[in-house]
């Protein structure tokens, strides 16, 4: 990761859902780096004495070399002994972010993070964004809001451009969504 890289989809969702209020960590979930490498990830929530989230400690481990090495070592074993005594959990490759939305994805920029979220939301739609009804557009903005996309600075303008909406429309949709929650 680089300085200035945006939060991951998982971190944004944790913050948006306030999952940190009921637990102190998320352990050993799948992730994929910006270069497509499989990662094993864990996130610890840094909270103050009142339980307010102050930060995240994220540890991401690329254990692909160890998985590769273990494959070579186990290939030396007799197949019967290997099958009976050894069970290795490997991550499916190549990763497809849209097949596993719970998988943590690392992006190099806010625009790339927003693009990924928009693509995952639009993945189910057969119509281009310009042909969606107002209700469908509202649903898309609500899904993006639930994913925490609008917590990132500059996300509204990127979403507006990506979906061919005006920024004012997105603000109106968000205002409506947040009023309905009250």
Secondary structure, 3 states (H helix, E strand, C coil): CCCCCCCCHHHHHHHHHCHHHCCCEEEEEEEECCCCCEEEEEEEEEECCCCCEEEEEEEEECCHHHHHHHHHHHHCCCHHHHHHHCCCCCCCCCCCCCCCCCCEECCCCHHHHHHHHHHHHHCCCCCCHHHCCHHHHHHHHHHHHHCCHHHCCCHHHHHHHHHCCCHHHHHHHHHHHHHHHC
